[in-house]
Structures are given as structure tokens and as C-alpha cells.
């Protein structure tokens, strides 16, 4: 067994504004003859309301075949190239430092802080782990025989801290993809515990949940699916009987003497989005501080206020009034990762130091001693 550990830290401060974005389209036969405003306001209505797209056109943010167009009634022709430029903006304050927990020629494991998004999405297009990896790799001296493009091979929620596994090579990306796919498919096949020991990758989390879990061990196999939800274009993941299979093993580590919360260890055998948050809330114990999921594995404030339909300075919608998956405040940490090395097939165990609030009393005493 190899235990990788390093105190090297990577990351550089974020610039005040990001670089903006460019969105490219080619006019296809069904869209020929449509007006520019009709095309954008219908095809990308989740990006901005009609008034917002009018504002973007008038603001010279759209070109047709390289020419700036400010007339929203311009008629489109087959094959024309459309480019919409989203202007640079200041993204919300975000951590930028990443601790390297393990690194070799094939992979790198990072200790992601809570508050940092893994991949671009929503308002976070530059302030992500992926961007810091790209900046870091561009400054390194690597073998010319193989280009290095380290990329995350799984995701952690923006509010989740801990181990994020990244692949440096094509071999590692392929192997890790197979590891994760096999773990999920074994849940679908309802595999035996003997089969479960053959999994190539195992992820163990620490979490702090509301209320007291009385059983020392709990298995949760609540299916997870999607529902329509304001501010989440692809739909929000929730507990639903019609969802896909998912399995989590929960072990109680310590119960609060006042009966308010429980410290747990969770091993996930599948990798559905927001699985731990949904599974723990589905058994009546949402993560402490989770602004989104409540008991039952459903979103908070589902039938309350109407979504804010006004649009921001760039023409896009204002931030949704309801909680969204990227909101932070909960306590969840990817603590341990055990996997077979993609090249040597040796077992590698990686550990991310625990935040103080997720330590047991004995662990806290050992740390201070």
C-alpha cells in the first residue's frame, strides 16, 4: 500500500474579471429565415429573457459571419456563423489554493477547499479547479513525449471539501472512467458483498448531519432522479422512486451529547450527483447547514416564492431566489480514497486531513497532543 502525502500547495489568485465567453452557432435549415432575436430568445431562453437578448444585440455582443449586428430583426441564412460574446464579469469570491495530497506521472490528488467549483458552470467559468490545474500544468516542465493535461475525473459539490482525483494521462483517464463506471454498474446489478470487494476505487466521506442516528450502521439504496427546478437548467437531483439506483453505507462515528447532530462516515458505492446529501436527507438526517436538501431528499422551499425573472447587467437572469446545488454551508468532506494505480495496479490510499468540525473527540485530542 502506498500512502501519498505532500504539503505542496498550488494556485494563484484570481484576476478581478474573467475573460468572458464566446458561444458559437451555425444556422441550420430549420432556423433559416428566422430573425436574430427569435433565434436566440427561443433557443437560449434559459440564458436570458427576450429583453435581455435585445440588450445583448444592441450592445454589439453578437456577430454574423464576423460582422457585428445590432438589428434584432436581421434574417438568418443557412450556414451563417453566429457568435455571441458574453462580456467579462467578476465571479463570486472563491478560494484558489489547492494542496497536493498525492502526485506521480499518471495522476494527482488535490485537497479541494469548500467553496471552489470543480468544472465551469453558471457564474463560475474561470474560478474553478480546472482553471488552476491548467495554469499549474502550463508552468511545469514535462516530457515532450506526452502532453500533460491534468483533468478531474469526478466531481465534488462546490461546498464539499476533500480529495479530488485528477488524471494526467490518457491511460489514467481511461482507467479511472472504467473504475467509476464499474462501481455504478455493480449497484445496478445488485452485486454481492464479495463482488463489492473487487471494486477498483473506494471513496469514504465524513459528514455532520442533523439529529441523532440511532443505528450504528445504515445502508441507503434510495434511487436518485431529476425534477424541474428554477435556476437548474438540467433539472435538480432528488430522491425519487423513478430514479437510478444508488447505494451508500453510513457508519455512525459519534453522537452529539445534546442530541442535535451525528458525525458519520459514508462510503458510496455509486456516484450519483449530490448522492450523500440526498441519501442522508432521505432518511431524515440532512447535512447540518445544507441550504437545499431537507428531510425526504427533496429541495427546501419547493413551493414557496416565485423565481426572480428580472435580468442582470449582462442581460441574463438574476440569481435564483431559491437555494441551488452550488450553495455552501453544509459539512461534507471527501476524507479517504483507495484505488488501484492505473499503471502499476498497486493499491494507493490517499487521505485528506479532516476539518476540525468533522473530527471525533479522540481525533481532536490526538491532533492537539
N, C-alpha and C positions, 0 to 999 in steps of 0.2 A: 504494500500500500504506500502511495506517495501522498504526502501532505504538503500542499503548496501554500506558501505564505510569504508575502512581501509587503513592506511598508511604503514602497514606491507609490507616489501619487502623480496622476496625470490630470491635465485640464488647464485651460486658460480662461480668463474672464471673458464674458460675452460682450460683444460690441453693443452699443446703445440701441442701434437699429439693425434688423436683419437685412438680407439682400432683396426681400420681396420675392415674388414667384411669377413664373410665366406658365400659362396654360395654353396648349396648342390644340387646334381642331382643324380638320379638313372637311369642307362641305360635301356631304354625300347626297345622292339623288333625292331622297325624301325631304331634305332641307332646302333644296334648290327652289328659288322663288320666294322664300320666306324673308322677312325683314330681319335686320341685325338684332333689333330689340326682341323680336319674337323668338329668335333662336336662343339667345342667352337667358331670357326670363323664363322660358319653358324648360330648356334642357338643364339649366343650373338654378332652378328656383330655390333649392335648399341653401345656395350660397348667398343670395340676396333677393329682396323683393323687386318688383318691377321698377319702383322708384330708384332703388339702389343701382340697378343696371343702367338706367338712364343717366344717373350721375356718373358712373364709370365711363360711359361712352362720351359724354360731354367733357369729361376730364382727360380725354385723349389717352385712355388706357387700353384701347383696342385698335388693332391694325388688321387690314385685309390685304394679303399679298404684300406685306411690308409697308403699306400706306396707312397713316393714321386716319381713322374715320370718326367723325363726330356727329354724323347724321344717323339717328337710330332707325330711320326708315329705309336705309340702304338695303337694296335687294341682293341676296346672296346667289352665287353661281356655283355649279358643280366644280369641285376641285380647288376652289379658293382656300387659301390657308389663313385661318383666323388665329390671332394671338391676343390673349387678354393678360395684361400685366397687373398683378396685384402689387400695389406700392409698398415699399419697406415700412415696417411698423415696429414699435417697441413691444417685445414679448414680455409677459409677466416675469417678475423676479424668480430666478431659478438657480439652484446650486450648480456648480460647474466642476468641482473636484471629484475625482474617482480614484479610489485606492485599488491597486493591482493585488489581488489575492493569490493568483497563480498565473504563470505565463511560460509557454515553451514555443517551439516552432509552429505548432499546429493550432494552438488555442490560447485564449486569455480569459481569465475570470475577473470581473470587476465587482467592487462593493458599491452598489448604486445607492445614493442617498435618497431619502424620501423627498418628493417634490420635483424630481428630474424625470422627464418623459424619455422613453427608450427610443421611439421612432417618431418621425414628423407626423403631425396631425393637429387639426384645429388651429388654435392660435400659436401652438408650438411647432414652428417649422425649422428653426435653427437651434434653439436651446434644447438639444436632445443628446442622449448618449451617443447616438450615431455620429453626430457632428463632431463631438470631442474625439471619437475614435478616428475619424477621417483626418482631423487636424493633427492628431498624435502620429498616425502612421505616415503622413506626408513628411514629417520631420525626422523619421527614422532612416537608418541605412540598412537596406535589406538586400538579399541576394537577387541578382538580376535574372536568375533562372526562373523565378516565380514571383509574380507581382503579389504584394500583400494588400488585401482589402478586408481588414477585420470587420465583421458584422455580427450583431446579436443574433442568436439562433432561437431565442424565445423571448417572451415579453414579461415584464413586471409592471404592475399598475404604477401610475405616477406617484401615488402615495406609499407604495411598497418599497422597502429598502432591502439591501442584501445582495446575494450572489446573482450576477448576470453573466451567463456563459456566452462567449463570442468565438467565432471560428475565424482563423486566419487564412486557411487554405480551402481549396475546393473539396479535397478529401474530407476535411473536418466538417464542412458544411453538409456534405452528403451523409456522412456517418451520423451526425447529430440529428439530422432530419429523420433518419431511419429510427434512431433511438426513441425520439418523441412519438413518432407515428406508431411504433410498436407498443409503446406504453398505453396509448389511447386505444389501439385496436384490441389489446388484451382485455380492457374493460368491456369493450363491445362484445367480445367473445365470452365474457363472464368466466375468465380463466381461473384455474385453481390457484391456491396459495403456492403450490410447487412451481407453477409456471411463473408466478409473480417474482420468485427469487431470481429468475433468469433475466429480468429487465436490465437493460444496459445503462439506465440512468435513473437516479432516485433523488427527489427533491424534498427536503424537510424544512418546514417553516415554523416560526414562533409567532403566536398571536395572543392578544389580550382581548377577551370577549366579555360582554355584559352578562351579569347574572352568574349563578353557580351551576356548573355541570356536575351532576351527582355521580354519574358513571365514570369510572376511570378510563374506559376506552369506548369510543363510539365510531361506528362505521356509517358513513353517509353516502348513499347512492342516488341522491336526488338528480333526475335529469335536468339539463340546463338548455334553454332555448332563448329565442329573441321575441321581443314585443316592440311595437311602435312606441317611441318616447321622444318628447320635444328636445331638440338640441343634439340628438344622436342619430345621424343620418342612416346608419345601417341597422338601427334598432338596438335596444338595450337588452343585455343578457340577464335573465331572471330564472327562478325556479319554476318549471312548468312540466306537467306530465308528458307533454308532446315534444319535449326537448331531446337532446342527445345524451347518451349515457355518460355518467361522470362518477368518480369514486374518490373519496377522501377518508383517511384514517386519522382520527382525533384521539390524542392521549392527553389526559389532564396532568399537568406538572405541579400546579399549586393553586389552592383556592384562597380567595381573599377572606380574612378573618371577619370582616364586616359584611360579607355576603354580597358584595357588589360586583365582583368580576372574577374571572378564572383565567389563569395563564395556561395555554395549551401548546402542544406540539402537533403539527399537522403534516402528514405525508400524503401527497397527491399522486394517485396512480393514473390520472388522466390530466389533460392540460386545457380545460375549457376556460375561456376568458372570465376573470373575476370569480373563479371557482371557489376559492376558500371563503371569500366574502359572502357569496351566495349560499354555500353549504352551511356555514356556521349560522347565518341568519335563518336558514330554512328550518333548523332545529331549535329555533327560539333564542339564539345567542349571537346576535350581530356583533361585529368587531366594535370594541369600545371607540367611540368617536367617529364611526362611519356615518357620513352625511347622507349616503344614498340608500343603502340596503337596511331594511328593518325586518323584524321577525316575520318568517314566512318566505324569505328570499325574494321579496318584492321591493320595488322602489318606494322611498319616502315621498309623501306629498303627491301621490299619483293623480288624485282628482281635485287638487287644490287650485292654485292660481293659474291664470291663462298665461301662455308664453308671451314674452315681450316681443312684439312684432316690429318695433322700431328698428332703424338701421344705423350702423355706426358711421364714423367719418369716412371710411373707405367704401361705403355703400352696402357692406354686408350686415347681417343681423347682429344685434347686440347679444351679449352673452345670455344664454337661457336663464330664466329666473329659478328654475328648479335645479336641484343637485344633479350633477352629471358624473360619469365614472371616474374622470380625472381629478375630481375634488379630493383633497387630502384630509387628514385629521385622524385617521384610524391607525392602529398599531399592528403592522404585519411585516415580518422580516424573513427573507429567504436565508436561513441560517446554515444549512449544510447541503452539499451537492456531492453525490457519489456516482462515478461513471467509469466506464471502460474507455481508456485512451483510444482515440480514433486511429492511431497508427501502431502503437505498441501493444494495445489490448491490455495493458496493465490497469489495475484499479487505482483511480485517483480520488482522493477525498479532499474537498475544499470546504473551509469553514469561514464564515463571515462573523466578526465579533458582534456580540449582542448589544443592542442599545440598553441602557440602564433599566428602563421600564419593563423590558422583556426578560430580565434575569430573575431566577428564583432567589429566595433569601440566601440560600447557601452559596449560590454563584456570586451574589453581590458581596458576601463576606470574603470569599476566596479572592475576588478581584481586588478588594481593598487591602487584603493582607499580602 
